Amino acid sequence: MIIGRWQLVETLGPPDSWSMLTAGTTPREWASYQRAVPPRLQPLVTTAHASGERVDQVLPKSRNAWSEAVFRAEPVRWSDGGVHAVLVWVGERAPAERLGVAPFRVDAHARVVRTMPAGLGPHFGATPVEYTGAEQFQRIERFDGALDVVAALTRSEPGSRWSAIATVHSGTGPRSLLLAARNSAADRFDWRGLAVDVTDSVVPQPKSFEAATLELLRDTQPGLYLVILDTAQVRMVRWVTEPVPGLRWRGADERTVPHPEDRARIAAARAQIMAGAGRAALPALRLAAENGGWLTADVEVSPLPGSDVVPAFVLAQLQVTTPPA
C-alpha cells in the first residue's frame, strides 16, 4: 500500500473489474486494484463507492506499514450520483490537497462529451461543459492518441476501454491530463471516464512537428484551413488549424453544413477515397455560414498517412474563395 500519496481507483465498471489509474500523479493506467489496495482496506473503498460519501478512519494497530495511519476514501461523483472513481489516501495525517480529477461522459453515437471540470481545480472552471463533434479538441494543445481514441469511440465495441495523455490549455497554462474511459455491454455508445491532472509527473508537451509544419503551411497560404474528417459519415473530427471564420460548425448537425445540392459531390469524393484514390477535389463547395448564408471553398481531401487500407480519416484542405455573404 502506498503511503502519503493519493491513489485513484477507477470504478467505471463492476467491482471485479476495478483498477488503478494513478499512484500520486504517476499514471498506472489499469494496474491491478487487488494488488495495490490490501484486502483489509478494500471494504472501505467499496463503502465510499456505494454510499457516494467520503470515508475517514484511523486504521487499527497492526504489523502493516499502515498501522494506525489515517485512511481516506473520497468518491468522484457524476451529476446523477454515480461514482466514477474513489480517491484513496493512507498517511500519518489527512491530506492537505486533493488529486485533481474530474468525471466525464461520452455519447459516442451523438459525438457529445459532457464534463464536470471542477475537480481539476479553478483553472479549469467550475461549470459543467458540453462539447459536440470537433469542439472537444478546442482546448487541446497536443493529443497524439486522439485519432486512436476517436476510432475506438466510433467502433464502441462492448466492454472496451482506452486511456491516453493530452496536453490541455488551462487558466494557468498547459497541463497534462490522463484521460481514461470505459463502456459497457448494456450500452456500448455510453462511455464513462475520468480526467486526471498528472502534470507533476508528465511534462506538458509542445505541438508536434507535424502540427507545427501544417501551421506553417497555413501561414504561407492565407485563406487555407485544415480539418480532419472521418470517412464513415464525413464528419468533422478535429480542426488542425483554427476553424474557418464564419463557418457554422459548432454544435451543428453536420449533415446540414454542406449545401443540399453539393452533397452528391461529397458522396462521390468519399467513394473515390474509399476505393483507394490518393486525393479527391471538390471545387466551389458551398458550406453553411453562421449568418444563415453560404461561404464557398475549394476543398481537397486525402487519406491521412498511416491510415488503414480502407482509411478511417482524411485530411481536408479548405481554401476559402468566397467568405460568408
N, C-alpha and C positions, 0 to 999 in steps of 0.2 A: 504494500500500500504506500503510495507516495505521500510524504508528509510535508505540509507547508505550501502546497500548491493546489490550485483548483484542478479538478479533473472533470471532463464533460462526458456524461453518459447519454448517448442518443437513444431515445425511446420512440423512434418513428415506426416501429413495428411491434409485434408481440414480444413479451418479456424474454422468451427464449432466444430472440434474435438481437437483443440489445448489444451495443458495442461502444467502444471508446473513440471519441473524435479528437480529444486533445489531452495532454498532460501539461498543465500550465498553459502556455501559449505554443507549445510544440505540437504540431499535428501528429496524430496517431492514426486517424482515418480507418475506422472499422477494426481496431485492435480488440482483443478478447476482453469482454467485460468481466467474465468469470475469473480471469487471471488477475485483472487489475484491482478488483474490489473483493476483499476477503468475504467468504460466505457468511460470517457472523455479522457483517455490516450491510449485506445486500438487502435484508428486510427493511432497513431504514430507507434505502433508496426506493424500494417498492412502495413504502408508505407515502413518501413525498410525491411519487408519481400518481398514486391512486387518489390522494387527497387534494392534490394541487396546492398544497401548503408547505411552507418551509419546515424542516425538521431540525431542531437543535438538541444536542445531547452531549453530556460528558461521558465518555466511554469508560467502562469499568476497568479496574486494575487487572492486569494480566501480564503474561510474559511477552506479549506482542510489542512491536515498536510503537504502536498507537495506544498503549496503555495510559488511561486517564487523560487522553487528549480530548480536545473539543472537536465534535463532529457536526457538520452542517450539510444538509441536502436541500438544495433550492431548485424548485421546478421552473422550467421555461415554458410559459403557457401561451397558447394561441387564443384568439379572441373568443372562441366558443368554449374555453375552459380546458380543451385538450392539451396535454403536456407533450411537448416535442422533445424535451431533454431534462435531465436532472444534473445540476452542478453539485459536485461533491468536494468537501473540504475536510481535511483532518490536520490538526496542528495544535500548538501549545495554547493559542488564543484564537478568538473569532477573527476572520479575515477583515482587513480594513477596506479592501476594494473587491469588486466582483469582476470576474472574467467577462469581457464584452461578448455577448451572444444574443442573437435575435432570431425568432422563428419566421419562416415564410412558407407560402403555399403556391403551387403552380398548377393551373388548369392547362394541361398540355394540349387539350383539344381546342380550346379557345385562344391559347397562347397568352394567357393572362397571369401575371405574377403579382401576388399580394404580399406585402411585407409589413412587419411591425418593428421598425428600426430602433425603438427607444432603448432596448437592452444593449445596443452597441455604444451608447453614450450620446451626449448632447450634440456632438459634432456631426452626427448622422441624422439628427432630427428626432422629434418625438411623435409625430403624427403618422398613422398608418398610410401607406402609399400603395397605389395600384399602377402597374405598368402593362401596356398591351403591345404585343409584337416587338418591334425593334426598339421600343422605348426603354426596355430593361437594360440595354447596354449603354445608355447615355451617360451614366456616372462612372463607367469603367474605363480605366486608362490602359490596362493590359489584361488579357484573359486568354492565355494560349490554348486552353482547353475548351473555348467557347463553342466551336462547331461540333466537337465530340459530345458536349452536353446537349446542344440543340438536336443532334441526331438521336441521342438517347431519349429525349423527350418526344421526338416525332414518332419513334418506334413504340415507346411506352410498353415494353414487354412486361407483363405482370411479374411482380417480385423483383424489380430491378433497383439498382442504386448507383449513384455516381458521386464523385467528390472532385473538387478542383480548387486551385487558389487563384484569386483575381486581385489585381491592384485597382482600388476604387477611390474616387475622389471623396473627400470629407471636408468639414469646415476647418480642419487643422492641417490639411494637406493629404497626400496619398496614404492609404492604409492597405495592408494585406488582409484579405478576408478568405478564410477557408469556407467554401460553400459545399454543403452535402445534402443530398435528398434521397428519399426512397418512395416507391409507390407500393400498391398492394394488388392482390389478385381481384379484390372486390371492385375496385375502380382504378384501372391501370392508368388513367389520364390524370388522376388526382395525386400529386406529389407533395409530400410534407418535407420541409427542410429546415436547415439551420445555417446561419451566417455567423462565423466566429472571428473575432479580431485577433489575428496571430502576428501582428506587426512586430512585436518584441522579439519574435523568433525568426520571422521570414521578412527580409528586407523588401519593401515595395519595389517593383520592377519598372524600369523605364519602358517606353514604347519599343516594340520590336523593330529590328532592322527593316523588315518587310513593311511595317506600318509607316515608318519614317520615310521609306522610299516612295510609297504611294502618296504620302502627304506632299513630298517634293514634286511628284508628278502633278498633283492638284495645283500647287503653287505656280507651276510653269504654264498651266493651261487654265486661265480664268474661265469660269462657267462650267468646269468639269467636276462631276460629283461621282462618288463610288459607293456602291451598296452591294451587300451580299444577299442573294435570293436563294430560297430553296427551290428545288425542281419538282417537288411533289405537287405544290399548288401555286407556285410562283409568288411566294410571299416574301416580304422584306424580313431578313433575319437580323442584319446589323449594318449600320452606316459605317463605312471605313473613313470617309471624310465627314465634315459636317453635313447635315441634311440639306437638300435643295431648298433655298429660301422660298417661302410661299407655297410649298407643296403640302397638300392635305394628307398627311401620313400618320399623325399621332392619333391613336385610338380609333382609326377609321376601319371600316370594312374594306379590306384591300381589293375586293372584287369590284368596288365602285371607283377606285382610283384611276384606272385606265378608261379612256373614252369607250363607250359601248361599241362603236364602230371599229375600234382598234384591237379588240380582244381576240378576234380570229387571227390577226397577225402575230400576237403574242403566243397563241397556241401553236402556230406554225413554227415560230422560232424555238419554242421549247422542244417540239418534235425533232428539229434538226440537232439540237444539243443531245437529246436522249439517244439519237441514232449514231452519235459519235462525232459530230461536227466540232471543230475547234473554236468556232465563233459563229455568231448569228447577229445580223444587223436589223435594227428597227428604226429607220429614219422617220423623223417628224412624228414621233409618238406623242399623243395628247394625254396629259395627266391632270387630275383634278387639283385645282388651286384652293387655298384657304378662303379666298374671297368669293368662291362659288363659280368662278370661270375655269379656264383651262390654260396650262402652260404647255409649251412644245419642247421636246428634247430629242436629239439623235441618240439612240441607245445601241450599245454593242454589248453582248453578253458572251462570256467564255467560261468553260469549266475551271474551277479552282485547281491549282496544282495539287496532286496527291489525292484527288477525288477517286472514287471507285470507277469501275468500268462504266457503270451507269451512274453518272455524277449526282450527288445529293445536293450540291451547292454550285452556284455560278457567281461570278463577279460581273456586275453590270456597271458600265461606264455611261454616265448621262451627261451629254453636252447640251446645255440649255440653249436653245436657239430663239425662243420667244418667251419672255418672262410672263408672269400672270397678268392678264388684261385688267 
